[in-house]
Amino acid sequence: MASVELKGLTKKYGPLAVVDDVSLHIEHGHLVCLLGPSGCGKTTTLRLIAGFVEPTGGEILVGGKLISSPAATVPPERRNMSMIFQSYALWPHMTVAENIMYGLKLRKMSKDVIAKKLDAILSTTKLAPLAERYPGELSGGQQQRVALARALIVEPETLLLDEPLSNLDANLREEMRFEVRRLHDAYRYTTVYVTHDQSEAMTTADLICVMNGGKIEQSGSPEEIYDRPRSEFVARFIGSSNVLKGKGLDGNRVEFSGVALQCTGEKVVAGAATAVSVRPHDITLHATQPQTTENVVPATVVRQVFLGGSRDYMVETKDGTQLRTATAAETNIPQGSTVWLQMPPARCRALLG
């Protein structure tokens, strides 16, 4: 295993910087997710690490050794990395076992070593009963496990995954998230995982790097990214947060819709336009005005939808801001009713401007 370090990594196509001065240190044995929407630069970053693309600027080091810079680039086949693509790229004319051990045969390992490694990986990935089947006879999830087994058996220093679950249906995708994490915990290869799906990132990653416009907008643990977003982009992208627009007051207070909200998060600048993030499930909706006045904002119910175990509400404050919140299913407040939104100070996050 080896650490991966990006230093000012940049890739330009003409004047457009697809990856823009990205710096990141990935400790050996950690799984890092590059998370973001299409066009944010995450896949290009992965391809730069793999060696399929040469950088315009900056450096990539693996285990402290320089493998990419504008002056010199180590070719992909000499990087001791395995990459899994969206399509899995399995050989259709080979059995599961033949696909998995193909890389070992290319390395001219002995039959005994290959057989031992194959038995071990088939057991770990739970593919032993399918060893003699062909890819066309497998489900999407089974094909994904074959691709993972083939990548892991060669014992790479670094494992790269490019949207590996995007071709699976929703239920199978959820199951495979946990499988990816289980296999990572079993082998502890340094792993870089590209996805646009926040649930995949939250389930699998030790560290999430949210990318936007070719840059890393914020990096941190899943808990940190979710609970403490620093920018409006991260707050909206992770967990569909409500973003309130107000004006900074003294201390950590922000004026919103005539109410001085107590906030945590970034430092509030008095008089400056300030955005505040609050998750829908962190808002308590009251049908009658509560006794406390701290962080309580009056609003009107715009719509509400019964979802079985809960109700989803859209409410509008007097300044025209619409927010989403949720209640228990039995809380049935009609459209047009006046309600009061109680937002805990600890869950109101002031964001960077």
C-alpha positions in Angstrom: 0.0 0.0 0.0 1.1 3.6 -0.7 -0.1 7.1 -0.1 -1.2 9.2 -3.0 -0.5 12.9 -3.0 -1.7 15.6 -5.5 0.2 18.8 -5.5 -1.4 21.7 -7.4 -2.7 19.3 -10.0 -4.0 21.1 -13.1 -5.4 19.9 -16.4 -6.3 22.4 -19.1 -7.9 22.0 -22.5 -7.1 25.3 -24.2 -8.1 28.0 -21.7 -10.5 25.7 -19.8 -9.1 24.3 -16.6 -11.0 21.0 -16.1 -8.9 20.3 -13.0 -7.8 23.5 -11.3 -4.9 23.5 -8.8 -6.1 20.5 -6.8 -4.0 19.4 -3.8 -4.9 16.3 -1.8 -3.1 13.8 0.4 -4.6 10.3 0.6 -3.1 8.2 3.4 -2.3 4.6 2.5 -5.1 2.2 3.1 -7.8 4.9 3.0 -10.8 5.1 0.7 -11.4 8.6 -0.7 -14.4 9.6 -2.7 -14.3 12.3 -5.3 -17.9 13.5 -5.3 -19.6 16.0 -7.5 -21.9 16.6 -10.4 -21.1 15.9 -14.1 -18.4 18.2 -15.4 -16.8 19.0 -12.0 -13.4 17.4 -12.8 -13.6 14.2 -10.7 -13.2 11.7 -13.5 -10.4 13.7 -15.1 -8.6 13.7 -11.7 -9.0 9.9 -11.6 -7.6 9.6 -15.1 -4.7 11.8 -14.2 -3.9 9.5 -11.2 -4.2 6.5 -13.5 -1.8 8.0 -16.1 -4.3 8.0 -18.9 -4.1 11.8 -19.1 -1.0 14.0 -18.6 -1.1 17.0 -16.3 -0.8 20.6 -17.5 0.6 21.6 -14.1 1.3 20.1 -10.7 2.5 16.7 -9.5 1.3 13.3 -8.5 3.3 11.2 -6.0 2.6 7.7 -4.9 4.5 6.5 -1.9 6.6 9.6 -2.1 7.7 8.9 -5.7 6.9 11.3 -8.5 4.8 9.6 -11.2 3.3 12.5 -13.0 4.3 16.1 -13.9 4.3 18.2 -17.0 8.0 17.2 -17.5 7.7 13.4 -17.1 4.9 10.8 -16.7 5.2 7.2 -15.7 3.0 5.1 -18.1 -0.2 3.5 -16.6 1.2 -0.1 -16.9 4.1 0.8 -14.6 2.0 2.4 -11.8 0.9 -0.7 -10.0 -2.7 0.5 -10.0 -6.0 -1.3 -10.8 -8.9 0.6 -12.3 -12.5 -0.4 -12.5 -14.7 1.3 -15.2 -18.4 1.9 -15.4 -18.7 -0.9 -18.0 -16.7 -3.5 -15.9 -14.8 -4.4 -19.2 -15.0 -8.2 -18.6 -13.9 -10.6 -21.3 -17.1 -12.2 -22.6 -15.4 -15.4 -23.8 -13.7 -16.1 -20.5 -15.2 -17.6 -17.4 -15.4 -15.8 -14.1 -12.2 -17.6 -12.9 -10.4 -16.8 -16.2 -11.3 -13.2 -16.0 -10.1 -12.8 -12.4 -6.8 -14.5 -12.9 -6.0 -12.9 -16.2 -3.7 -10.3 -14.7 -1.7 -13.0 -12.8 -1.1 -14.9 -16.0 0.2 -11.7 -17.7 2.7 -11.5 -14.8 3.7 -15.1 -15.6 3.1 -16.3 -12.1 3.2 -20.1 -11.4 0.1 -22.2 -11.6 0.3 -23.0 -7.9 0.5 -19.3 -6.9 -2.4 -18.4 -9.3 -4.6 -21.2 -7.9 -4.0 -20.2 -4.3 -4.7 -16.5 -5.0 -7.8 -17.4 -7.1 -9.2 -19.6 -4.3 -8.7 -16.8 -1.8 -10.3 -14.0 -3.8 -13.2 -16.2 -4.9 -13.9 -16.9 -1.2 -13.6 -13.3 -0.2 -15.9 -12.0 -3.0 -18.3 -14.9 -2.6 -17.9 -15.9 -6.2 -16.7 -19.5 -5.8 -20.1 -21.0 -7.0 -20.0 -18.8 -10.1 -16.3 -19.5 -11.1 -17.2 -21.5 -14.3 -19.9 -19.2 -15.5 -19.4 -16.5 -18.3 -20.1 -12.8 -17.8 -23.3 -13.0 -19.9 -24.7 -15.5 -17.4 -24.3 -13.1 -14.5 -26.4 -10.4 -12.9 -25.1 -6.8 -12.8 -24.0 -7.1 -9.2 -22.2 -10.4 -9.9 -20.3 -8.8 -12.8 -19.4 -5.9 -10.5 -17.9 -8.4 -8.0 -15.9 -10.1 -10.7 -14.5 -6.7 -11.8 -13.6 -6.0 -8.2 -12.0 -9.4 -7.7 -9.9 -9.0 -10.9 -8.7 -5.7 -9.7 -7.8 -6.9 -6.2 -6.1 -10.2 -7.1 -3.0 -8.4 -8.6 -2.4 -6.7 -5.3 -2.2 -3.1 -6.6 -0.8 -0.3 -4.5 -3.8 1.9 -5.6 -7.3 0.9 -6.6 -9.2 3.4 -8.8 -13.0 3.2 -9.3 -14.9 5.3 -11.9 -18.6 5.4 -11.1 -18.5 1.6 -10.6 -22.2 1.2 -9.6 -23.9 3.6 -12.1 -25.2 0.8 -14.3 -26.9 -1.1 -11.5 -30.6 -0.7 -10.4 -31.3 1.2 -7.2 -31.7 -1.9 -4.9 -28.5 -3.6 -6.2 -26.6 -0.3 -6.1 -27.4 0.0 -2.4 -26.3 -3.6 -1.7 -23.0 -3.1 -3.6 -22.1 0.0 -1.7 -21.7 -2.1 1.4 -19.9 -4.8 -0.6 -17.3 -2.3 -1.9 -16.7 -1.1 1.7 -16.5 -4.7 3.0 -13.8 -5.6 0.4 -11.9 -2.4 1.1 -11.8 -3.3 4.8 -10.6 -6.8 3.9 -7.7 -5.6 1.7 -7.0 -2.0 2.8 -5.7 -0.9 -0.6 -5.4 2.9 -1.1 -8.6 3.6 -3.0 -9.9 6.6 -5.0 -13.6 6.3 -5.8 -15.4 8.6 -8.2 -19.1 9.1 -7.9 -21.9 11.6 -8.3 -24.1 9.7 -5.8 -23.8 11.1 -2.3 -25.2 7.9 -0.7 -22.4 5.9 -2.3 -19.9 8.4 -0.9 -21.4 8.4 2.6 -21.5 4.6 2.7 -18.0 3.8 1.4 -15.6 6.7 2.1 -13.2 7.5 4.9 -12.8 10.9 3.3 -15.1 12.8 0.9 -13.8 15.5 -1.4 -16.7 17.5 -2.9 -15.6 18.9 -6.3 -17.1 21.9 -8.1 -15.7 23.7 -11.2 -12.4 21.7 -11.2 -11.6 22.4 -7.6 -12.1 20.7 -4.2 -14.8 22.7 -2.6 -14.6 20.9 0.8 -13.1 17.7 2.1 -13.7 15.8 5.3 -15.3 12.8 6.8 -18.9 11.9 5.8 -20.1 13.3 9.1 -18.2 16.5 8.7 -19.3 17.1 5.2 -23.0 16.4 6.1 -23.1 18.2 9.4 -20.7 21.1 8.8 -21.0 22.2 5.1 -18.9 25.3 4.5 -20.4 26.6 1.2 -23.8 26.9 -0.3 -22.8 24.4 -3.1 -21.8 21.7 -0.5 -24.9 22.4 1.6 -27.3 22.0 -1.4 -25.4 19.0 -3.0 -25.1 17.0 0.2 -28.5 16.3 1.8 -30.6 18.9 -0.1 -30.3 21.5 2.6 -32.5 24.6 2.9 -30.4 27.7 2.3 -31.7 30.9 3.9 -30.4 34.3 2.6 -30.0 37.0 5.2 -27.8 39.8 6.6 -25.1 39.4 9.1 -25.6 40.9 12.6 -23.3 41.0 15.5 -21.6 37.8 16.8 -23.0 34.6 15.1 -26.4 36.1 14.4 -28.0 36.4 10.9 -31.2 38.4 10.2 -33.6 36.3 8.2 -37.2 37.2 7.5 -37.3 39.6 10.5 -35.8 37.1 12.9 -32.3 37.1 14.4 -31.1 33.6 13.9 -28.3 32.3 16.2 -25.9 30.2 14.0 -22.8 28.1 14.1 -20.3 27.6 11.3 -18.4 30.3 9.4 -17.8 33.7 11.1 -20.6 36.1 10.4 -19.6 39.6 9.1 -22.0 42.4 10.3 -23.9 44.0 7.5 -22.7 41.4 4.9 -25.1 39.2 2.9 -25.0 35.8 4.6 -26.4 32.3 3.7 -27.5 29.9 6.4 -27.9 26.1 5.8 -30.5 24.1 7.8 -31.6 20.5 7.0 -35.3 19.8 6.5 -35.3 17.2 9.3 -33.7 19.6 11.7 -36.6 22.0 11.6 -39.5 21.5 14.0 -42.8 22.6 12.6 -45.4 23.9 15.2 -49.1 24.4 14.5 -49.3 26.9 17.4 -46.7 29.5 18.4 -44.2 28.0 20.9 -43.3 29.7 24.1 -39.7 30.1 23.1 -38.8 32.8 20.6 -35.2 31.8 19.8 -34.8 30.9 16.2 -38.5 30.7 15.6 -39.7 31.9 12.2 -43.4 32.3 11.2 -44.4 30.8 7.9 -47.4 29.6 5.8 -48.0 26.1 4.5 -47.7 26.1 0.7 -48.2 22.4 0.3 -47.9 19.1 2.2 -47.6 15.5 1.0 -48.4 12.3 2.9 -45.6 9.8 2.5 -46.8 7.0 4.6 -44.5 7.2 7.6 -44.2 11.0 7.5 -45.5 14.2 5.8 -43.3 16.5 3.6 -44.1 20.2 3.9 -43.2 23.2 1.8 -43.6 26.4 3.7 -43.0 30.1 2.9 -41.7 32.8 5.2 -42.9 36.4 4.9 -39.9 37.4 2.8 -40.9 34.8 0.1 -38.4 32.1 1.0 -39.7 28.6 0.6 -38.3 25.8 2.9 -38.9 22.1 3.1 -39.5 20.3 6.4 -41.0 17.1 7.6 -43.3 15.9 10.4 -44.8 12.7 11.7 -47.6 11.3 9.5 -50.3 12.2 12.1 -49.4 15.9 12.0 -51.8 17.1 9.3 -51.8 20.9 8.9 -53.8 22.2 5.9 -52.4 24.3 3.1 -52.6 28.0 3.9 -52.3 27.6 7.6 -49.8 29.7 9.6 -47.1 27.7 11.3 -43.9 28.4 13.2 -40.5 26.9 12.3 -38.1 26.2 15.2 -34.5 25.9 14.0 -31.9 24.8 16.6 -28.9 27.2 16.6 -26.5 24.2 16.5 -28.1 23.1 13.2 -28.1 26.5 11.5 -24.8 26.7 9.7 -23.5 30.1 8.5 -21.8 29.5 5.1 -18.9 31.1 3.3 -19.8 34.0 1.0 
